[in-house]
Amino acid sequence: MSSHTPPATSPWRPVALIALTGAVILVASLGGAAFGVGTAERDYQFAPSDEAWPQSLLPALETPYAAPWSVSSAAGRGAMAIARGRRSALRDLSAVAGAAAITALGLCLLAAGIPLAPVVGAMAGAAAGSSFWWRSLYWTPDAMSPLLAVLAIWAGWRWLETRRTALGVGAFAAAMLATAESPAWVVCVPAAVAFSWSQLTSRSGRAAVVALGVALAATALWPLAVTAAVAKDAAWPSVAGVEPPPVDTWAQVIDPVSTSAATLGADLAREFTPLGAGLLAIGVAVLWGYRSHRAGVALLAAACLGWQWWVPHASFESVHLPLAMGGWATIAVALRWILQTLHAR
């Protein structure tokens, strides 16, 4: 009696397809930047026509607007060293970082049981969305923070399943590095603490999770201190007649805070499209159906929308990073629910 044995590589096919999708995203980002797709008014960090005060920031650090100790800054210096000083290597690094973050997100969704088609759809949407498209075209000081955040989520998830100390330490370290580069990631802390609390039974474990959450929240203050230090140490005297700009000068690259439901809805539609915003609502409803996840879903949704409402964000980002990545992941959940509903009929 003969039996059919599936190929040994079959379990890796979804992973390979996700990796291929990530490679296509990388090529598209590199091509978009190389051909100047939409970069004319955005890629101003290195423009000689820019005002004197932002130009004077560049000598302060080897990579513009980044702390010298940060992962993004170290990666930027490495990219420029490999490219023998070519400054546009930072732009290429941004494309690599963006594609890597989206690929890591896709792998996490696949590991969570989301079918391949919704995962690839969410990856494509994230790559074409306003936030990640601009991030993949030119340098940002927190270029590596999305990848670090996804790694933190994966390691934390695996730690809750296995209780391996190395995974717990890695999750906290990656989360701390991501939050130190982009304080927006602090919105994930309440939901992470609530979810971990529900999975742990010992008082010591719960107390440790709360303490780590407080430490991460405190870390979010660090980027503000770094920004102030960069402004203070920049080479203002080297630019004739230039004085340090007032605090509100930074608003040149900051969008106004969303102050109405209409503005918030427009931000969501710009990032996810109106159809995607509808799928986002469906995904939230699906996640709300899991009773054990309700506290985490409520805390994460409230924190993401609250940050979007009250905190200014960069002009090239329709929404902040956690809302962008969490939104596209939630859309993948909605697509899975739709596929399951259609197959059940």
Secondary structure by P-SEA (a helix, b strand, c coil): cbbbbccccccaaaaaaaaaaaaaaaaaaaaaaaaccccccccccccccccaaaaaacccccccccccccaaaaaaaaaaaaaccccaaaaaaaaaaaaaaaaaaaaaaaaacccaaaaaaaaaaaaacaaaaaaacccccccaaaaaaaaaaaaaaaaaacccaaaaaaaaaaaaaaaaaccccccaaaaaaaaaaaacccaaaaaaaaaaaaaaaaacaaaaaaaaaaaaacccccccccccccccccccccccccccaaaaaaaaaaaccaaaaaaaaaaaaaaaccccaaaaaaaaaaaaaaaaacccccccccccaaaaaaaaaaaaaaaaaaaaaaaac
